[in-house]
Amino acid sequence: MKQQDTVLARVAALKATSTPKLKEQWQALFDTPPPPYNRRFLESRLAYRIQELAYGGLKPETVRRLEQLGEQLDGGIIAVRKVRGSDQPIAGTRLLRAYQGVEYTVTVMQDGYEWQGRPYKSLSAIARAITGTRWNGLVFFGLKNRRSAA
C-alpha cells in the first residue's frame, strides 16, 4: 500500500471516528490537550496534521511570507488579528433558501441586499417579509448557526 493510500484512508476514517477518539488522536498528533472546539474543527485540523506529517508542512519561506503579509495588514498588533471580519458575504453573492416549499433568492449588494427587485438594508428584514415572523437573517439564510447567534 502506498503512503498516499494510507494517508487518504486515515483522513477518510476521521468522519466515522467518535469524538473521544478524535481527541485522543489530537493528543497523539499535536502533543497537547485537544481544544474545546466542535467536532468539525477537530476533524479538519486532524486531517491537515495527518497530511502535514506525511508530506511535510509549509516551506519556511512561505511561512515567513505569510507572516510579513499579516504584519502589513495589522501592523504586527495581535489584538487586530483577533477581530472578526464582517459576517456579510461579498457583493454579488446569491443566497438561496427554501422555506415552506418555495425557494427564495437574495442577492448581496454593496450596501445591503436585494430581493424581488427591491433593496433591503438587512437579511433580517427579508426573512421577516418571507416568514411573517422575526428572524436573525444570518441564521435564516444559513450564514450563522443558531447556537452562535445568541
N, C-alpha and C positions, 0 to 999 in steps of 0.2 A: 504494500500500500504506500502511495506517495505521501510526502509530508502535507501537500495541499489537501489531499483527501481527508487526512486526519484532522487538519485544522477546520475544514468545512464541516466535518461531522461533529466536532466539538462545539462549533458555533451554532449549528442547527439544533443540537441537543439542549441548548440553553432554554428554548421555548417550552420544553416539556419538563424542565428541572424545577423542583419545588423551591420556593423562596428560601427556606432554611439552607438548602443545599447550595443555592446561588451565593448566599452569604458565606458559607464555608469556602466556596471557590474564591470568593473575593479575598478572604483572609489568606489563602494559599498563594494567590497570584500577585497581590499587592503588598502582602506582609503588614497589613493594617486592618483594624476592625472595619466592617462594612459601614458605609454611611446610612443614615436613616431615610434614604430616598425610596421612591417607588420601584416596583419590580422592573418596569420598562427601563429605568435608568441603570439598574444593576445589569440587566441583560446587555444593553448597548455598550456599557463600559467594559464588561467582561469579554464581549465579542471583540472589541478593539484590542484589549490587553492580550487575548489569546493570539490574535494575528500579529500584534507588535512583538511578542516574544518569539514567534515562529519566523517572521520575515524581517524583523527589525523595525525600529520606530522612525521618526522623522530624522533627517540628516541634521547635524549640528548647525550647518549654515541656514537651513530652513527655520530652525528654532530661533536662531539669532535674528533672522529677518522678520519673523513674526513678532518678536519682542520689540524690535525697532519700530515696526508699523504700529504696534499697540501704544508705544510711548509717544509717537507722533499724534495719535488720536486723543490721548488723555493726559499728555504731559508727564507720564510716569506716576500719576496720582492714583493709587489703588482704589480709593473710595469712588472715583469716577467710573472705574471698571465695573463696580458692583451695582450701579444704577441700571434699572431695567429700561430697555428700549420701549418704544411705543407698541401697544397691542394692535394698533391699526395696520392692516395689510397694505401693501404698496398700491398706489393708484393704478387702476386698470384691472385689478383682481376682480373676478366674478365669484360671488358667494352663492352656493346653491343650497336650498333647504327644502326638504319635503315636509309638509305639515298637513295632516288630515287628508292625505291622498293627492294633494296639489303640490307641484314643485314651484318654488319661488326663486327668482334670480335677482341678486342685488349686485350692482357694480360699485366698486370703491372709487371715489373721485378724489381729487387733490384736497378738497376742503370738506369732504363729507361722503355721502352715499347717494346713489340714485336707484329708485325702484319704481317701475311702471312709468318711466319718463319724468318722474318728479324728484326733486332734490330733497334730501333729509340730512339733518345735522348729526344724527346718531343712529346706530343699529337698533337701539332700544325702541326708538320711535317707530321704526319699520316693524319690529317684532310685535309691538303693541297694535299697529294697524292690521297686521296679519291675524293675530290671535284674539284681539279684543281684551287682552289682559296684560299686566305689567310683566316684562321680562328683562333680564340683563341681555342686551343684544349680542354681546360676545358669547354668552352661553347658548343662546337660541341658535346662533349660526355656527356653533361648534368651534369657536376660536379660543374658548376657555372652558375648562371643565367646571361642573357645578361646585365641587368642593373648594376650588381655589377662587371662586367668585365671591365668596362670603367675606 
